[in-house]
Amino acid sequence: MESNIKFGPAGRPIGFNGKTTKVCDYVKEIGLNAFEYQATYGVKISKQSALELYENAAVNDVLVSMHAPYYINLSSQKEETIQKSILRLVQSAKAGDWMGAYRIVFHMGFYTKYSPMEAAEKCKSAISQLLEKVESLGIKKYTFAPETTGKKSQFGSLEEIIDICQSFDNFAPTVDFAHIHARSGGSIKTKEDYKKIFDKIENELGTKTLHSHFTKIEYTDAGERKHHVLADENFGPPLIPLLELISENGFDITVICETPFLDQDALIMKNEYEKILKKVLIQ
């Protein structure tokens, strides 16, 4: 069963010099069909600009997602930090609604002195507050998408993200394959390794729709260290086994490229996927 797959860059494409409100013209022109707006250092986009981005995406049939600010820690020991994190996610939901973002990606936080179970409870308490605030503002179209994290000190293993998404409506996972690879010390090597991830999502969340990130990654014993370009064969995880599996498993998946080459590598991903499909058709 062929999958419905979209490829796009995380943030402003390298080859694009115009206004962000027109970025989807470029995305479509080069042959991509997804774009992740980066609000990683704060939600600064105006309502008018967000609405213009929404229109630009709609005209070009580009699927938009949004990455919320980095400064979020729902499991902090400081209540002030948690409340500021909730506020940033509320701001992200508002802006995401304006721009038609189908996912609001964010990092949950750090364990600090908490056990993983204690951190999960802190996160769930904060999310309950978050959803109350979002609903009180009348925001209807939103899906928060907590991301698997690359450092062992961060809350965000695949199991933890699935648990959060099982616990709340309007939540769906963002699977960063490189983060899983780095966090686990390089566990992703084959198509079967990827299959275990997809099977777990399908079996435990009952979905065959997935928002994802991909890059080559350098890691240490602590986890993620640095993103690398797609052509760098010194680092994993491998791309081709992932694309081969996607071509077979019938998932609706968006793959956002987070390598330093953004749009250029996203296009390589798409081209490699199309080569795989051609081979399948020939066989």
C-alpha positions as a Python dict, from the first residue, in 0.01 Angstrom:
ca = {
    (1, 'M'): (0, 0, 0),
    (2, 'E'): (158, 328, -109),
    (3, 'S'): (188, 597, 154),
    (4, 'N'): (84, 958, 128),
    (5, 'I'): (410, 1138, 201),
    (6, 'K'): (508, 1504, 215),
    (7, 'F'): (857, 1654, 236),
    (8, 'G'): (965, 1999, 343),
    (9, 'P'): (1219, 2212, 533),
    (10, 'A'): (1228, 2314, 898),
    (11, 'G'): (1229, 2691, 875),
    (12, 'R'): (1342, 2938, 610),
    (13, 'P'): (1481, 2749, 309),
    (14, 'I'): (1842, 2820, 214),
    (15, 'G'): (1745, 2919, -139),
    (16, 'F'): (1466, 3158, -38),
    (17, 'N'): (1520, 3531, 15),
    (18, 'G'): (1167, 3670, 27),
    (19, 'K'): (909, 3730, 300),
    (20, 'T'): (804, 3432, 509),
    (21, 'T'): (444, 3497, 404),
    (22, 'K'): (546, 3395, 49),
    (23, 'V'): (769, 3100, 137),
    (24, 'C'): (523, 2840, 9),
    (25, 'D'): (560, 2980, -345),
    (26, 'Y'): (925, 2873, -328),
    (27, 'V'): (851, 2543, -154),
    (28, 'K'): (613, 2440, -431),
    (29, 'E'): (836, 2577, -708),
    (30, 'I'): (1125, 2347, -614),
    (31, 'G'): (896, 2046, -580),
    (32, 'L'): (829, 2019, -206),
    (33, 'N'): (492, 2021, -32),
    (34, 'A'): (546, 2083, 341),
    (35, 'F'): (690, 2364, 552),
    (36, 'E'): (756, 2390, 925),
    (37, 'Y'): (740, 2747, 1052),
    (38, 'Q'): (1002, 2800, 1323),
    (39, 'A'): (899, 3008, 1625),
    (40, 'T'): (1189, 2860, 1818),
    (41, 'Y'): (1299, 3190, 1975),
    (42, 'G'): (952, 3325, 2044),
    (43, 'V'): (615, 3361, 1872),
    (44, 'K'): (673, 3689, 1693),
    (45, 'I'): (459, 3657, 1381),
    (46, 'S'): (165, 3897, 1359),
    (47, 'K'): (-191, 3782, 1296),
    (48, 'Q'): (-191, 3949, 955),
    (49, 'S'): (133, 3781, 848),
    (50, 'A'): (12, 3444, 978),
    (51, 'L'): (-311, 3478, 779),
    (52, 'E'): (-109, 3565, 468),
    (53, 'L'): (107, 3256, 522),
    (54, 'Y'): (-211, 3049, 552),
    (55, 'E'): (-338, 3182, 218),
    (56, 'N'): (0, 3128, 52),
    (57, 'A'): (12, 2769, 175),
    (58, 'A'): (-344, 2700, 61),
    (59, 'V'): (-282, 2832, -290),
    (60, 'N'): (29, 2616, -324),
    (61, 'D'): (-113, 2307, -150),
    (62, 'V'): (169, 2310, 105),
    (63, 'L'): (110, 2152, 446),
    (64, 'V'): (220, 2386, 726),
    (65, 'S'): (334, 2285, 1074),
    (66, 'M'): (480, 2506, 1346),
    (67, 'H'): (766, 2456, 1591),
    (68, 'A'): (694, 2628, 1923),
    (69, 'P'): (968, 2811, 2118),
    (70, 'Y'): (1261, 2616, 2258),
    (71, 'Y'): (1214, 2779, 2599),
    (72, 'I'): (953, 2533, 2721),
    (73, 'N'): (988, 2310, 3026),
    (74, 'L'): (664, 2160, 3152),
    (75, 'S'): (850, 1952, 3412),
    (76, 'S'): (1048, 2236, 3567),
    (77, 'Q'): (1094, 2256, 3944),
    (78, 'K'): (1003, 2624, 3918),
    (79, 'E'): (632, 2701, 3888),
    (80, 'E'): (715, 3031, 3717),
    (81, 'T'): (896, 2842, 3438),
    (82, 'I'): (599, 2609, 3390),
    (83, 'Q'): (356, 2901, 3366),
    (84, 'K'): (578, 3081, 3114),
    (85, 'S'): (599, 2758, 2915),
    (86, 'I'): (220, 2726, 2913),
    (87, 'L'): (192, 3087, 2794),
    (88, 'R'): (433, 3021, 2505),
    (89, 'L'): (230, 2718, 2400),
    (90, 'V'): (-94, 2920, 2415),
    (91, 'Q'): (71, 3185, 2196),
    (92, 'S'): (181, 2908, 1960),
    (93, 'A'): (-172, 2768, 1941),
    (94, 'K'): (-311, 3111, 1852),
    (95, 'A'): (-52, 3173, 1581),
    (96, 'G'): (-84, 2816, 1458),
    (97, 'D'): (-459, 2861, 1423),
    (98, 'W'): (-408, 3176, 1216),
    (99, 'M'): (-156, 3014, 980),
    (100, 'G'): (-345, 2684, 955),
    (101, 'A'): (-66, 2478, 1111),
    (102, 'Y'): (-179, 2116, 1132),
    (103, 'R'): (76, 2039, 1408),
    (104, 'I'): (234, 2249, 1684),
    (105, 'V'): (564, 2079, 1759),
    (106, 'F'): (735, 2134, 2095),
    (107, 'H'): (988, 1988, 2337),
    (108, 'M'): (835, 1885, 2670),
    (109, 'G'): (1122, 1966, 2906),
    (110, 'F'): (1390, 1812, 3127),
    (111, 'Y'): (1385, 1557, 3407),
    (112, 'T'): (1611, 1771, 3632),
    (113, 'K'): (1585, 1608, 3976),
    (114, 'Y'): (1260, 1427, 3899),
    (115, 'S'): (1230, 1061, 3809),
    (116, 'P'): (1081, 995, 3464),
    (117, 'M'): (748, 910, 3629),
    (118, 'E'): (749, 1228, 3838),
    (119, 'A'): (839, 1436, 3533),
    (120, 'A'): (551, 1279, 3341),
    (121, 'E'): (307, 1377, 3616),
    (122, 'K'): (439, 1735, 3616),
    (123, 'C'): (398, 1751, 3238),
    (124, 'K'): (44, 1614, 3250),
    (125, 'S'): (-59, 1865, 3515),
    (126, 'A'): (80, 2149, 3302),
    (127, 'I'): (-92, 2018, 2989),
    (128, 'S'): (-427, 2011, 3169),
    (129, 'Q'): (-378, 2381, 3249),
    (130, 'L'): (-269, 2448, 2891),
    (131, 'L'): (-578, 2291, 2739),
    (132, 'E'): (-807, 2486, 2974),
    (133, 'K'): (-646, 2813, 2861),
    (134, 'V'): (-662, 2720, 2492),
    (135, 'E'): (-1029, 2626, 2517),
    (136, 'S'): (-1110, 2945, 2712),
    (137, 'L'): (-974, 3145, 2418),
    (138, 'G'): (-1202, 2962, 2177),
    (139, 'I'): (-917, 2811, 1975),
    (140, 'K'): (-1064, 2508, 1802),
    (141, 'K'): (-818, 2397, 1535),
    (142, 'Y'): (-500, 2281, 1700),
    (143, 'T'): (-300, 1966, 1753),
    (144, 'F'): (-7, 1979, 1991),
    (145, 'A'): (270, 1746, 1876),
    (146, 'P'): (529, 1675, 2148),
    (147, 'E'): (859, 1568, 1997),
    (148, 'T'): (1087, 1278, 2081),
    (149, 'T'): (1403, 1431, 2223),
    (150, 'G'): (1770, 1359, 2156),
    (151, 'K'): (1931, 1409, 2498),
    (152, 'K'): (1896, 1156, 2778),
    (153, 'S'): (1838, 1444, 3023),
    (154, 'Q'): (1523, 1548, 2836),
    (155, 'F'): (1172, 1417, 2885),
    (156, 'G'): (1075, 1270, 2549),
    (157, 'S'): (1149, 905, 2485),
    (158, 'L'): (916, 745, 2230),
    (159, 'E'): (733, 567, 2514),
    (160, 'E'): (689, 893, 2706),
    (161, 'I'): (558, 1081, 2403),
    (162, 'I'): (310, 804, 2327),
    (163, 'D'): (190, 809, 2688),
    (164, 'I'): (128, 1185, 2669),
    (165, 'C'): (-62, 1149, 2341),
    (166, 'Q'): (-274, 869, 2487),
    (167, 'S'): (-362, 1091, 2783),
    (168, 'F'): (-499, 1398, 2602),
    (169, 'D'): (-721, 1490, 2310),
    (170, 'N'): (-571, 1712, 2042),
    (171, 'F'): (-228, 1556, 2091),
    (172, 'A'): (-26, 1358, 1834),
    (173, 'P'): (342, 1264, 1830),
    (174, 'T'): (630, 1418, 1642),
    (175, 'V'): (884, 1144, 1583),
    (176, 'D'): (1233, 1278, 1532),
    (177, 'F'): (1415, 971, 1402),
    (178, 'A'): (1757, 1128, 1459),
    (179, 'H'): (1669, 1206, 1820),
    (180, 'I'): (1562, 847, 1883),
    (181, 'H'): (1884, 730, 1718),
    (182, 'A'): (2102, 961, 1931),
    (183, 'R'): (1917, 901, 2257),
    (184, 'S'): (1950, 524, 2217),
    (185, 'G'): (2318, 526, 2125),
    (186, 'G'): (2267, 459, 1754),
    (187, 'S'): (1990, 196, 1758),
    (188, 'I'): (1845, 267, 1413),
    (189, 'K'): (2035, 73, 1148),
    (190, 'T'): (1782, -124, 941),
    (191, 'K'): (1431, -113, 801),
    (192, 'E'): (1325, -344, 1083),
    (193, 'D'): (1447, -90, 1338),
    (194, 'Y'): (1224, 173, 1178),
    (195, 'K'): (936, -74, 1157),
    (196, 'K'): (941, -121, 1534),
    (197, 'I'): (881, 254, 1575),
    (198, 'F'): (594, 265, 1325),
    (199, 'D'): (435, -51, 1468),
    (200, 'K'): (448, 93, 1819),
    (201, 'I'): (275, 413, 1707),
    (202, 'E'): (8, 228, 1513),
    (203, 'N'): (-57, -29, 1787),
    (204, 'E'): (-59, 209, 2083),
    (205, 'L'): (-213, 521, 1929),
    (206, 'G'): (-429, 357, 1663),
    (207, 'T'): (-307, 589, 1389),
    (208, 'K'): (-127, 564, 1057),
    (209, 'T'): (-67, 940, 1038),
    (210, 'L'): (268, 1073, 1153),
    (211, 'H'): (453, 1403, 1167),
    (212, 'S'): (830, 1346, 1167),
    (213, 'H'): (1174, 1506, 1154),
    (214, 'F'): (1484, 1367, 987),
    (215, 'T'): (1853, 1455, 983),
    (216, 'K'): (2188, 1283, 1016),
    (217, 'I'): (2308, 1326, 1374),
    (218, 'E'): (2623, 1318, 1582),
    (219, 'Y'): (2586, 1201, 1941),
    (220, 'T'): (2775, 1126, 2261),
    (221, 'D'): (2693, 913, 2565),
    (222, 'A'): (2460, 1195, 2674),
    (223, 'G'): (2271, 1188, 2344),
    (224, 'E'): (2233, 1445, 2065),
    (225, 'R'): (2529, 1666, 1984),
    (226, 'K'): (2505, 1807, 1629),
    (227, 'H'): (2301, 1780, 1310),
    (228, 'H'): (2481, 1686, 988),
    (229, 'V'): (2393, 1705, 618),
    (230, 'L'): (2229, 1413, 444),
    (231, 'A'): (2538, 1327, 239),
    (232, 'D'): (2753, 1275, 549),
    (233, 'E'): (2787, 898, 563),
    (234, 'N'): (2977, 911, 892),
    (235, 'F'): (2652, 958, 1080),
    (236, 'G'): (2311, 792, 1101),
    (237, 'P'): (2035, 712, 1102),
    (238, 'P'): (2017, 574, 745),
    (239, 'L'): (1764, 735, 511),
    (240, 'I'): (1693, 467, 249),
    (241, 'P'): (1555, 198, 487),
    (242, 'L'): (1312, 458, 624),
    (243, 'L'): (1192, 556, 277),
    (244, 'E'): (1159, 193, 173),
    (245, 'L'): (941, 121, 476),
    (246, 'I'): (725, 427, 417),
    (247, 'S'): (669, 316, 59),
    (248, 'E'): (525, -12, 194),
    (249, 'N'): (338, 62, 517),
    (250, 'G'): (56, 291, 406),
    (251, 'F'): (129, 568, 656),
    (252, 'D'): (33, 929, 585),
    (253, 'I'): (361, 1089, 687),
    (254, 'T'): (518, 1431, 675),
    (255, 'V'): (897, 1432, 679),
    (256, 'I'): (1051, 1764, 782),
    (257, 'C'): (1419, 1799, 698),
    (258, 'E'): (1635, 1935, 982),
    (259, 'T'): (1979, 1899, 826),
    (260, 'P'): (2183, 2220, 778),
    (261, 'F'): (2085, 2206, 409),
    (262, 'L'): (1708, 2219, 482),
    (263, 'D'): (1532, 2254, 144),
    (264, 'Q'): (1819, 2104, -55),
    (265, 'D'): (1826, 1786, 151),
    (266, 'A'): (1446, 1773, 168),
    (267, 'L'): (1444, 1760, -211),
    (268, 'I'): (1703, 1482, -208),
    (269, 'M'): (1479, 1287, 30),
    (270, 'K'): (1185, 1329, -204),
    (271, 'N'): (1390, 1227, -509),
    (272, 'E'): (1519, 915, -330),
    (273, 'Y'): (1165, 823, -234),
    (274, 'E'): (1048, 858, -595),
    (275, 'K'): (1335, 631, -710),
    (276, 'I'): (1217, 367, -464),
    (277, 'L'): (860, 390, -594),
    (278, 'K'): (981, 348, -954),
    (279, 'K'): (1170, 31, -858),
    (280, 'V'): (856, -107, -694),
    (281, 'L'): (651, -36, -1006),
    (282, 'I'): (907, -204, -1230),
    (283, 'Q'): (906, -516, -1014),
}
